[in-house]
Amino acid sequence: QVQLVESGGGLVQPGGSLRLSCAASGILFSSYAMGWYRQAPGKQRDLVATITTGGSTNYADSVKGRFTISRDNAKNTVYLQMNSLKPEDTAVYSCNAKWLALIYWGQGTQVTVSS
């Protein structure tokens, strides 16, 4: 059974930081490209960042320079370090794992940026 379990969300003040984690099980983690996506209320789900099996990264323009995606294949975990958070970063953040036509999603974790 494939599981992606996100953690690390919460309430943070503008300018603050959070680190999200996504722990995978049931897949050969090192073979999967991993990604973080977010969905704000009433909006579509948008790409935040992706990381390939080789460690190449890609970011949405809105988070470049503030967010960093990384992976630890020994721990089957992908991370999203989020710095200089803004109210517009408020959303449910979900991770996904992709290999060929297979895509798996986690359940998401809420991030709220507010004073």
C-alpha positions as a LaTeX table, in Angstrom:
\begin{tabular}{lrrr}
\hline
Residue & $x$ (\AA) & $y$ (\AA) & $z$ (\AA) \\
\hline
Gln1 & 0.00 & 0.00 & 0.00 \\
Val2 & 1.40 & 3.36 & $-1.06$ \\
Gln3 & 1.30 & 6.15 & 1.50 \\
Leu4 & 2.54 & 9.72 & 1.40 \\
Val5 & 2.20 & 11.44 & 4.76 \\
Glu6 & 2.83 & 15.16 & 5.08 \\
Ser7 & 3.68 & 16.91 & 8.32 \\
Gly8 & 5.04 & 20.22 & 9.56 \\
Gly9 & 2.21 & 22.55 & 8.68 \\
Gly10 & 0.74 & 25.06 & 11.06 \\
Leu11 & 0.18 & 28.71 & 11.84 \\
Val12 & 3.10 & 31.09 & 11.35 \\
Gln13 & 3.48 & 34.86 & 11.29 \\
Pro14 & 4.43 & 36.68 & 8.10 \\
Gly15 & 8.19 & 36.51 & 7.62 \\
Gly16 & 8.41 & 33.25 & 9.51 \\
Ser17 & 9.57 & 29.81 & 8.42 \\
Leu18 & 8.23 & 26.28 & 8.32 \\
Arg19 & 9.66 & 22.99 & 7.10 \\
Leu20 & 7.25 & 20.50 & 5.61 \\
Ser21 & 8.05 & 16.80 & 5.39 \\
Cys22 & 6.50 & 14.09 & 3.24 \\
Ala23 & 7.31 & 10.53 & 4.25 \\
Ala24 & 6.70 & 7.88 & 1.60 \\
Ser25 & 6.13 & 4.16 & 2.00 \\
Gly26 & 5.17 & 1.38 & $-0.36$ \\
Ile27 & 7.22 & 2.74 & $-3.27$ \\
Leu28 & 10.84 & 2.61 & $-4.38$ \\
Phe29 & 11.30 & 6.20 & $-3.32$ \\
Ser30 & 14.60 & 6.83 & $-5.10$ \\
Ser31 & 12.95 & 6.07 & $-8.46$ \\
Tyr32 & 10.22 & 8.68 & $-8.08$ \\
Ala33 & 10.25 & 12.36 & $-8.90$ \\
Met34 & 8.71 & 14.23 & $-6.00$ \\
Gly35 & 6.74 & 17.42 & $-5.87$ \\
Trp36 & 4.98 & 19.85 & $-3.59$ \\
Tyr37 & 1.72 & 21.50 & $-4.62$ \\
Arg38 & $-0.65$ & 23.84 & $-2.83$ \\
Gln39 & $-4.30$ & 24.75 & $-3.00$ \\
Ala40 & $-5.79$ & 27.85 & $-1.45$ \\
Pro41 & $-9.53$ & 28.07 & $-0.72$ \\
Gly42 & $-11.51$ & 28.58 & $-3.91$ \\
Lys43 & $-8.44$ & 28.21 & $-6.13$ \\
Gln44 & $-6.94$ & 25.46 & $-8.23$ \\
Arg45 & $-4.03$ & 23.35 & $-7.05$ \\
Asp46 & $-0.72$ & 24.87 & $-8.16$ \\
Leu47 & 2.79 & 23.56 & $-8.45$ \\
Val48 & 5.17 & 24.80 & $-5.75$ \\
Ala49 & 8.36 & 22.83 & $-6.38$ \\
Thr50 & 9.61 & 19.57 & $-7.83$ \\
Ile51 & 12.76 & 17.50 & $-7.48$ \\
Thr52 & 13.90 & 14.77 & $-9.84$ \\
Thr53 & 15.53 & 11.48 & $-8.95$ \\
Gly54 & 18.86 & 13.11 & $-9.74$ \\
Gly55 & 18.21 & 16.09 & $-7.48$ \\
Ser56 & 17.34 & 18.72 & $-10.10$ \\
Thr57 & 14.82 & 21.20 & $-8.78$ \\
Asn58 & 12.13 & 23.46 & $-10.22$ \\
Tyr59 & 10.14 & 26.19 & $-8.49$ \\
Ala60 & 7.10 & 28.31 & $-9.10$ \\
Asp61 & 8.11 & 31.93 & $-9.68$ \\
Ser62 & 6.16 & 32.99 & $-6.60$ \\
Val63 & 8.38 & 30.96 & $-4.26$ \\
Lys64 & 11.80 & 31.19 & $-5.91$ \\
Gly65 & 14.43 & 32.37 & $-3.47$ \\
Arg66 & 12.18 & 31.65 & $-0.47$ \\
Phe67 & 11.40 & 27.91 & $-0.66$ \\
Thr68 & 13.80 & 24.99 & $-1.00$ \\
Ile69 & 12.85 & 21.44 & $-1.90$ \\
Ser70 & 15.15 & 18.57 & $-0.96$ \\
Arg71 & 15.00 & 14.81 & $-0.62$ \\
Asp72 & 16.59 & 12.17 & 1.57 \\
Asn73 & 16.39 & 8.83 & $-0.18$ \\
Ala74 & 17.68 & 7.00 & 2.90 \\
Lys75 & 14.65 & 8.27 & 4.82 \\
Asn76 & 12.15 & 8.08 & 1.95 \\
Thr77 & 11.31 & 11.69 & 2.66 \\
Val78 & 11.00 & 14.91 & 0.69 \\
Tyr79 & 11.16 & 18.29 & 2.41 \\
Leu80 & 10.01 & 21.80 & 1.67 \\
Gln81 & 11.82 & 24.52 & 3.59 \\
Met82 & 9.71 & 27.66 & 3.48 \\
Asn83 & 11.24 & 30.99 & 4.52 \\
Ser84 & 9.99 & 34.57 & 4.42 \\
Leu85 & 6.42 & 33.33 & 4.42 \\
Lys86 & 3.67 & 35.63 & 3.19 \\
Pro87 & $-0.10$ & 35.57 & 3.80 \\
Glu88 & $-0.57$ & 34.54 & 0.17 \\
Asp89 & 1.34 & 31.33 & 0.91 \\
Thr90 & $-1.64$ & 30.17 & 2.99 \\
Ala91 & $-2.92$ & 26.90 & 1.51 \\
Val92 & $-3.11$ & 23.16 & 1.91 \\
Tyr93 & 0.24 & 21.76 & 0.82 \\
Ser94 & 0.36 & 18.28 & $-0.68$ \\
Cys95 & 3.21 & 16.17 & $-1.92$ \\
Asn96 & 3.17 & 13.80 & $-4.85$ \\
Ala97 & 5.33 & 11.03 & $-6.19$ \\
Lys98 & 5.60 & 10.41 & $-9.91$ \\
Trp99 & 7.11 & 7.56 & $-11.92$ \\
Leu100 & 6.13 & 7.11 & $-15.55$ \\
Ala101 & 2.32 & 7.10 & $-15.54$ \\
Leu102 & 2.04 & 6.43 & $-11.81$ \\
Ile103 & 1.21 & 9.39 & $-9.58$ \\
Tyr104 & 0.49 & 9.21 & $-5.86$ \\
Trp105 & $-0.71$ & 12.01 & $-3.58$ \\
Gly106 & $-0.61$ & 12.68 & 0.11 \\
Gln107 & $-3.54$ & 14.02 & 2.08 \\
Gly108 & $-2.07$ & 17.46 & 2.59 \\
Thr109 & $-1.10$ & 19.69 & 5.48 \\
Gln110 & $-2.48$ & 23.15 & 6.23 \\
Val111 & $-0.16$ & 26.14 & 6.24 \\
Thr112 & $-1.60$ & 29.40 & 7.50 \\
Val113 & 0.41 & 32.62 & 7.41 \\
Ser114 & $-1.22$ & 35.28 & 9.52 \\
Ser115 & $-0.46$ & 37.80 & 12.22 \\
\hline
\end{tabular}
